């Protein structure tokens, strides 16, 4: 792929913008030598304003989503892309969220521009466990874990029961819920179905991948070992 197209696809600007960056000498190799648009150079050796070029297509990252942000590119309020470099919104192929967390839910969110990987993660066949910690408005009554594990719980307006889900009581008003499905607002609706209300919800893990020590609002690129952990969980 030509360097102008490569860099434009990474969101640094239009092809016209990138061509201007070459003319201005802003694109160099790792040794500081000015590059030209027709040069042949390894991706890892390209620099723009002395900074390494963003990862190529096939980028997957994890974000510790704070509350107050939506998983959208068009919402008029705060969106998760505001937490990333602005050019990430302009990448081609598109960097998409893998599923969604609603505005009031915090925690682990994956984003990728790899369509095959995205579908592999969200496919029911993957059976990837998603772990949530919920703070509740009222004390747990004691039978919620059995109800959630039964495989018979029906949510309002749905025609098929939920798959069995595991729940662990952390305190009278706190619970850890492990789901293998991704229905709309599932965790919140499950607690509503047993007469409670979720006041705060946090996703701490997907498959074998957790947030570890990643602070709220921060992100990092996932490598092959991370993806192996994701599917090994």
KAPE-V61397 format. One record per backbone hydrogen bond with DSSP energy under -0.5 kcal/mol. NH is the residue of the N-H (numbers start at 1). CO is the residue of the C=O. Records with the same first field share a line. If there is no record, write none. Layout:
# KAPE-V61397
NH: CO + CO
This chain:
# KAPE-V61397
3: 37
6: 2
7: 3
8: 4
9: 5
10: 6
11: 8
12: 7
18: 14
19: 15
20: 16
21: 17
22: 18
23: 19
24: 20
25: 22
26: 21
27: 21
28: 26 + 47
29: 33
30: 45
32: 29
35: 27
39: 36
41: 39
45: 42
46: 43
47: 28
48: 51
49: 26
51: 48
53: 46
61: 111
62: 220
63: 109
64: 218
65: 63 + 107
68: 103
69: 66 + 103
70: 78
72: 70
80: 70
82: 79
83: 80
84: 81
88: 85
89: 86
90: 87
91: 88
92: 9
96: 94 + 112
98: 110
99: 97
105: 102
106: 201
107: 65
108: 203
109: 63
111: 61
112: 96
113: 59
115: 113
118: 114
119: 115
120: 116
121: 117
122: 118
123: 119
126: 123
127: 123 + 124
130: 179
131: 205
132: 177
133: 202
134: 132 + 175
135: 200
136: 173
137: 197
140: 172
147: 143
148: 144
149: 145
150: 146 + 147
151: 148
158: 155
162: 153
165: 148
166: 178
168: 176
170: 174
171: 174
174: 171
175: 134
176: 168
177: 132 + 175
178: 166
179: 130 + 177
186: 183
189: 185
190: 186
191: 187
192: 188
193: 189
194: 190 + 191
195: 192
196: 191
199: 135 + 197
200: 135
201: 104
202: 133
203: 106
204: 131 + 202
205: 131
206: 209
207: 129
208: 229 + 230
209: 206
210: 208
211: 204
214: 211
217: 64
218: 215
220: 62
222: 60
227: 223
228: 224
229: 225
230: 226
231: 227
232: 228
233: 229 + 230
